[in-house]
Amino acid sequence: MRVGAACAGFAPATQASAHIKWFCAFDVAGQPRGLENVLCSQFESLTSFAMACLLVGALVEQSSLGGAVLRAINSATAIARSNTEILIRAVCGFFLVSIWAVGNIILTPELTTNSAIVPVIQLATAACLIWRSTLVFSAVGIIALFAAAVAQYGVFHLMDYPVFLGLAAYLALSGTGRSVLGWTPLDILRASASITLMWASIEKWAYPEWSFPLFIVHPEITMGYSEESFMRAAGVVEFALAFALLWTPLVRKVAAAILVGMFVGAIGPFGKIDAIGHAPIIAALVAVVCEAVEERRPRVRDVAMVGPAFGGALALFLIGYYELHATMFGTTVL
C-alpha cells in the first residue's frame, strides 16, 4: 500500500499543485502537526521510495542512455532556449498586468492590500520589462513588492515565495550581463524555484487539514487514498522533484518537465487564479527544461551523494520550517 501510494502520488499531485492558500482557509500562526506525527512509518517509506527514484535517475544519467536523452532534449528545445529571456520577461509582464487588473493583490492571491502605490509599482515594473536596459528597474520593483508583502504578512509567510527574489536577481543580472560567483541568472532562478517548492511541500505535512475542504469539492483528487496518506505522498513528490532541480542536468530537466506538467494540469480544475499565480514559476521551470547544458563525463559522486544530499535537504527544511515557526509564533515542534 505504501509503495502504491508513493507511485500513485505522481498522478494526483498534478491537481494538488494548486497553492492551497489561494483556495482554502488557513492560519499561518496556528500550531502545525508535531514532528512526531509527521515522521511516521508511511512518511519514511514514501521518502525512501523518492530517494530510490532519484538514485535511479542519477544512475541513468551516467549511462549512454542518459547521454542520448540529454542530447535529444537539447535538440528539441533549441529554439525555445534561444528565447528564454524573452519568455520570462513576457510571462512576468503578463503576471504583473494580471494581478494589477484583478486589483488589491501584492504578489499572490492571498497577499491582499488596499495600498494605492502597489498598483503603480506593478505597472511600472511591467513596463520596464519591455527594454533590456531597464530590467534592473523591474528587479527593483519586484523586490519592492516583496518587501511590502513582508511588511504586511511577515517573514514566515513570505518564505513561501523566494522565487520572486530569484526572479528579481535573474532580471537584474540578465539586464547587466553579469553572473554571481559563477552562478548564471538562470542558476539563481532555478535555485530559488527549488527552495520555494521544497518549503511549500513541508506545509503539506505540517497543515494537511488546510486541503481537506478541497477534497470535499474535488474528491477525485485523492484517487481513493485517505486524505492524510494523499497529503503525505503529494508532499514527498513535490519535495523530491524540487530537490532534483538542484541536481545534475538530466535529473533537473526531467524534474522541471514533470513539475510543469503538474502546474499546467492544475489550471483546469482551479482556473484563472491558479494560472496567473503560478505563471512565473512555470516560466522558470520551462527555462530549466530548455537550459543549455553540456554532456559531462560520468562522475561517481553524482550518484553516491544523491541519497545523503536528499536526506540532508529534507532534514534542513523540516527543522528550519518548524524552528522558524516556533520562534515567530511560539508554537511547539514536537
C-alpha positions in Angstrom: 0.0 0.0 0.0 2.8 2.4 0.9 4.7 1.8 -2.3 1.5 2.1 -4.3 0.7 5.4 -2.6 4.1 6.7 -3.5 3.8 5.6 -7.1 0.3 6.9 -7.5 1.3 10.2 -5.8 2.8 11.4 -9.1 -0.6 11.5 -10.7 -2.8 13.1 -8.1 -0.1 15.6 -7.3 -1.0 17.2 -10.6 -4.1 18.7 -9.0 -2.5 19.1 -5.6 -0.1 21.6 -7.2 -2.6 24.4 -6.7 -1.4 26.7 -3.9 -3.8 25.9 -1.1 -3.7 29.4 0.4 -5.4 30.7 -2.7 -8.4 28.5 -2.3 -9.0 27.4 1.3 -8.9 29.0 4.7 -5.6 28.9 6.5 -3.9 30.1 9.7 -0.2 30.6 9.3 0.2 31.2 13.0 -1.6 28.0 14.0 0.0 25.0 15.6 1.4 22.7 12.9 1.3 18.9 13.2 4.1 17.8 15.6 7.1 16.2 14.0 6.4 13.0 15.8 3.2 12.8 13.8 4.9 13.8 10.5 7.7 11.3 10.8 5.6 8.2 10.8 6.4 4.9 9.1 4.4 5.8 6.0 6.4 9.0 5.6 9.6 7.1 5.9 8.5 4.6 3.3 7.5 7.4 0.9 10.7 9.3 1.3 12.8 6.1 0.9 10.9 5.4 -2.4 11.6 9.0 -3.5 15.3 8.7 -2.7 15.4 5.4 -4.7 13.9 7.2 -7.7 16.5 10.0 -7.5 19.2 7.4 -7.3 17.9 5.6 -10.4 17.8 8.9 -12.2 21.4 9.7 -11.3 22.5 6.2 -12.5 20.7 6.6 -15.8 22.3 10.0 -16.4 25.7 8.4 -16.1 24.8 5.8 -18.8 24.9 6.1 -22.6 21.1 6.2 -22.5 21.2 9.2 -20.3 23.5 11.0 -22.7 21.2 10.2 -25.6 18.2 11.5 -23.7 20.0 14.7 -22.8 21.1 15.3 -26.4 17.5 14.7 -27.5 16.2 17.3 -25.0 18.8 19.8 -26.0 17.9 19.4 -29.7 14.2 19.6 -29.1 14.4 22.8 -27.0 17.0 24.6 -29.1 14.5 27.3 -30.5 12.9 27.9 -27.1 16.4 28.1 -25.5 17.4 31.0 -27.7 14.3 32.9 -26.5 14.4 32.0 -22.8 14.9 35.6 -21.6 12.1 36.9 -23.8 9.8 34.1 -22.5 10.5 35.0 -18.9 10.1 38.7 -19.5 6.8 38.2 -21.3 5.4 35.9 -18.7 6.4 38.3 -15.9 4.7 41.1 -17.8 1.6 39.1 -18.1 1.7 38.2 -14.4 2.2 41.8 -13.2 -0.5 43.2 -15.5 -2.9 40.4 -14.5 -2.6 41.0 -10.7 -2.9 44.7 -11.4 -6.1 44.1 -13.3 -7.5 41.8 -10.6 -6.7 44.5 -8.0 -5.8 44.6 -4.3 -3.1 42.0 -4.7 0.6 42.5 -3.9 2.2 39.4 -5.5 -0.1 36.4 -5.0 -3.8 36.0 -4.5 -3.8 35.7 -0.7 -1.4 38.7 -0.3 -4.1 41.4 -0.5 -3.7 45.1 0.0 -5.5 48.4 -0.1 -2.4 50.4 -0.9 -2.7 52.9 -3.8 1.1 52.7 -4.5 1.2 48.9 -5.1 -0.7 49.0 -8.5 1.6 51.8 -9.7 4.7 49.7 -8.8 3.1 46.7 -10.6 2.5 48.6 -13.9 5.9 50.4 -13.7 7.6 47.1 -13.1 5.8 45.5 -16.1 6.7 48.5 -18.4 10.4 48.2 -17.6 10.4 44.6 -18.8 10.0 45.8 -22.4 13.6 47.0 -22.7 16.6 45.1 -21.7 18.3 48.2 -20.4 15.5 48.7 -17.8 15.4 45.2 -16.5 17.2 46.4 -13.4 14.3 48.6 -12.6 11.9 45.7 -13.0 14.1 43.8 -10.5 13.8 46.7 -8.0 10.1 46.8 -8.5 9.7 43.1 -7.7 11.9 43.5 -4.6 9.7 46.5 -3.5 6.5 44.4 -3.9 8.1 41.5 -1.9 9.2 43.9 0.8 5.7 45.4 1.0 4.3 41.8 1.4 6.9 41.0 4.1 5.9 44.2 6.0 2.2 43.3 6.0 2.3 39.5 6.3 5.7 38.7 7.9 8.8 36.8 7.0 7.4 33.4 7.7 4.5 33.8 5.2 6.8 35.1 2.5 9.1 32.1 2.9 6.6 30.5 0.5 7.8 32.8 -2.3 11.6 33.2 -2.6 11.1 32.5 -6.3 10.3 36.2 -6.6 13.7 37.2 -5.3 15.3 34.8 -7.7 13.2 36.3 -10.5 14.4 39.8 -9.5 18.0 38.5 -9.5 17.5 36.9 -12.9 16.2 40.2 -14.4 18.9 42.3 -12.8 21.8 40.0 -13.9 20.3 39.5 -17.4 20.0 43.2 -17.9 23.6 43.9 -16.9 25.0 40.7 -18.5 26.6 39.5 -15.2 26.8 36.4 -13.1 27.5 36.0 -9.4 30.3 33.7 -8.2 30.0 31.6 -11.4 26.2 31.3 -11.0 24.3 32.4 -14.1 21.0 34.3 -13.8 19.2 31.0 -14.6 21.1 29.1 -11.9 19.9 31.6 -9.3 16.3 31.5 -10.6 16.4 27.6 -10.6 17.7 27.5 -7.0 15.0 30.0 -5.9 12.3 27.8 -7.5 13.7 24.7 -5.8 13.7 26.4 -2.4 10.2 27.7 -2.9 8.8 24.3 -3.7 10.7 22.4 -1.0 9.4 24.9 1.6 5.9 24.6 0.2 6.0 20.8 0.4 6.6 21.0 4.2 3.3 22.8 4.5 1.5 19.7 3.1 2.8 17.7 6.1 2.5 20.4 8.7 -1.0 21.5 7.8 -2.7 18.8 5.7 -6.1 19.8 7.1 -6.0 23.1 5.1 -6.5 21.0 2.0 -9.4 18.8 3.3 -12.2 21.2 2.2 -10.8 21.0 -1.3 -11.2 17.2 -1.3 -14.9 17.6 -0.5 -15.4 19.6 -3.7 -12.9 17.5 -5.7 -13.0 14.0 -4.1 -11.4 12.5 -7.2 -8.1 14.2 -6.3 -7.2 11.6 -3.6 -7.8 8.7 -6.0 -9.3 6.6 -3.2 -6.5 7.2 -0.7 -7.2 8.7 2.7 -6.7 12.4 2.9 -3.7 12.0 5.3 -2.0 9.5 3.1 -2.6 11.6 0.0 -1.1 14.7 1.5 2.0 12.8 2.7 2.5 11.4 -0.8 1.9 14.8 -2.5 4.4 16.5 -0.2 7.1 13.8 -0.9 6.6 14.0 -4.6 6.8 17.8 -4.6 9.9 17.8 -2.3 11.7 15.2 -4.3 11.1 17.0 -7.6 12.1 20.3 -6.1 15.3 18.9 -4.7 16.0 17.4 -8.2 16.1 20.9 -9.6 19.4 21.3 -7.7 21.0 18.1 -9.1 22.6 17.1 -12.4 21.4 18.4 -15.8 19.3 15.5 -16.9 17.8 14.9 -13.5 16.8 18.5 -13.1 15.4 18.8 -16.7 13.2 15.8 -16.2 12.0 17.1 -12.8 11.3 20.5 -14.2 9.3 18.9 -17.1 7.2 16.9 -14.6 6.6 20.0 -12.4 5.5 22.0 -15.5 3.0 19.2 -16.3 1.7 19.3 -12.7 1.3 23.1 -12.6 -0.3 23.2 -16.0 -2.6 20.3 -15.2 -3.8 22.2 -12.1 -5.1 25.1 -14.2 -8.1 23.1 -15.5 -9.6 22.3 -12.1 -8.6 25.6 -10.4 -8.9 28.2 -13.1 -7.5 31.6 -13.8 -6.2 32.4 -10.4 -4.0 29.3 -10.5 -2.8 30.1 -14.0 -1.9 33.7 -13.0 -0.4 32.9 -9.6 1.9 30.1 -11.0 2.9 31.8 -14.2 6.3 33.0 -13.0 7.3 29.6 -11.6 6.1 27.8 -14.7 8.2 30.1 -16.9 11.2 29.4 -14.7 10.7 25.7 -14.9 10.3 25.8 -18.7 13.6 27.7 -18.8 15.3 24.9 -16.8 14.0 22.3 -19.3 15.4 24.4 -22.2 18.7 25.3 -20.4 21.8 24.9 -22.4 24.0 22.1 -20.8 26.9 20.2 -22.0 27.4 16.4 -21.6 29.8 15.6 -18.8 31.9 12.6 -18.1 30.2 10.3 -15.6 31.0 11.3 -12.0 30.7 8.7 -9.2 29.9 11.4 -6.7 26.7 12.5 -8.5 25.3 9.0 -7.7 27.0 8.5 -4.4 25.9 11.8 -2.9 22.3 11.9 -4.1 21.0 10.0 -1.0 22.9 11.9 1.7 22.1 15.2 -0.1 18.4 14.5 -0.3 18.3 13.3 3.3 20.2 16.4 4.4 17.9 18.8 2.5 14.8 17.1 3.9 16.1 17.4 7.5 17.2 21.0 6.9 13.8 22.1 5.6 11.8 20.2 8.1 13.8 21.5 11.1 14.0 25.0 9.6 10.3 25.2 9.0 9.3 24.1 12.5 12.0 26.0 14.3 11.3 29.3 12.5 7.6 28.8 13.1 8.2 28.2 16.8 10.5 31.2 17.0 8.0 33.6 15.4 4.7 32.2 16.8 5.6 30.4 20.0 4.4 27.0 18.7 5.9 23.7 19.7 8.0 21.5 17.4 7.0 18.0 18.8 
